[in-house]
Amino acid sequence: MKYEINCCPWAEYKTDFRCWADVELSGAAAGLGTATGAGTTADAIEVTDSAPELTVHFVAYETNLRAVNTENQSPVHQDSCVEFFAMFDPECDPHYINFEINPNGAMHVEYRTKRSDARPLTCAELSQISAKAQIFDDRWEVTLHIKTALLESIFPGFKPERGTKIRGNFYKCGDLTDHPHYACHFPIDWEQPDFHRPEFFGEIVL
């Protein structure tokens, strides 16, 4: 399974989410995967490769938001949260970066190979990443901008050019919301919610 991203202008990509636990999967007419049963629907995702940035745009149709954390590197996964995990040099480097963002635009970003060996990005590194969040009546949206220079400095083998293949996944969660939920774009064959399973990352083509 692979996911091809689009150069500007953006094209919208609809997702088919696999969901765990009390979140039931059903497909909407437009092809949008919908996680229902817990007050949350899954997201539309847009990704663009426009040097010198990689941009990821999430749309989360969710009510009763939790948005407690306001500082970067706080536990935003406890809030309503969207996430992008990616290995930017998957053939040579097993590390990946997890980008997690809540409705306040607060980010949690770490560099790792698995759940237990995380290195939080430094303030200087975080300055090359920005997240803008907006809350609407029926949804919230996040636009994540990642400087490709940052990715090249962390992953020297990464080439931010058309046709480059990376591996990753897109997630929706909310651990401490009033409707705890966990959903992913590429399926994860695991008995419980665990996003830190890079062996299940899918191919993403720039």
Rosetta blueprint (number, residue, H / E / L):
1 M L
2 K E
3 Y E
4 E E
5 I L
6 N E
7 C L
8 C L
9 P L
10 W L
11 A L
12 E L
13 Y E
14 K L
15 T L
16 D L
17 F L
18 R E
19 C E
20 W L
21 A L
22 D L
23 V L
24 E E
25 L E
26 S E
27 G E
28 A L
29 A L
30 A L
31 G L
32 L L
33 G E
34 T E
35 A E
36 T E
37 G L
38 A L
39 G L
40 T E
41 T E
42 A E
43 D E
44 A E
45 I E
46 E E
47 V E
48 T E
49 D E
50 S E
51 A L
52 P L
53 E E
54 L E
55 T E
56 V E
57 H E
58 F E
59 V E
60 A E
61 Y E
62 E E
63 T L
64 N L
65 L L
66 R L
67 A L
68 V L
69 N L
70 T L
71 E L
72 N L
73 Q L
74 S L
75 P L
76 V H
77 H H
78 Q H
79 D L
80 S L
81 C E
82 V E
83 E E
84 F E
85 F E
86 A E
87 M E
88 F L
89 D L
90 P L
91 E L
92 C L
93 D L
94 P L
95 H L
96 Y E
97 I E
98 N E
99 F E
100 E E
101 I E
102 N L
103 P L
104 N L
105 G L
106 A L
107 M E
108 H E
109 V E
110 E E
111 Y E
112 R E
113 T L
114 K L
115 R H
116 S H
117 D H
118 A L
119 R E
120 P E
121 L L
122 T L
123 C H
124 A H
125 E H
126 L H
127 S L
128 Q L
129 I E
130 S E
131 A E
132 K E
133 A E
134 Q E
135 I E
136 F L
137 D L
138 D L
139 R L
140 W E
141 E E
142 V E
143 T E
144 L E
145 H E
146 I E
147 K E
148 T H
149 A H
150 L H
151 L H
152 E H
153 S H
154 I H
155 F L
156 P L
157 G L
158 F L
159 K L
160 P L
161 E L
162 R L
163 G L
164 T L
165 K E
166 I E
167 R E
168 G E
169 N E
170 F E
171 Y E
172 K E
173 C E
174 G L
175 D L
176 L L
177 T L
178 D L
179 H L
180 P L
181 H L
182 Y E
183 A E
184 C E
185 H L
186 F L
187 P L
188 I L
189 D L
190 W L
191 E L
192 Q L
193 P L
194 D L
195 F L
196 H L
197 R L
198 P H
199 E H
200 F H
201 F L
202 G E
203 E E
204 I E
205 V E
206 L L
